[in-house]
Amino acid sequence: MIQLTKLNGKKFYLNALYIETVESFPDTTITLTNGKKIVVKEKEQTVIDLSKDFYKDIQVLGRHEKGALFHE
């Protein structure tokens, strides 16, 4: 799970496995695999970095895995 902040300042946790896309409109908008959209205060790159760390923590993404979803 990654901790994020809604625009109203309320913190919440999101299971990063359900993130389909992260975009800036200019606010960072996360689209989940079920189609739900969540707007957060964090920058797009911060959400990506948090997701990468989460994947590494649960061993879905290795530190130096070739062909990985996220490239360092």
Sequence and secondary structure as in RCSB ss.txt:
>XXXX:A:sequence
MIQLTKLNGKKFYLNALYIETVESFPDTTITLTNGKKIVVKEKEQTVIDLSKDFYKDIQVLGRHEKGALFHE
>XXXX:A:secstr
 EEEEBTTS EEEE GGGEEEEEESSSEEEEETTS EEEESS HHHHHHHHHHHHHHTTSS TT TT SS  
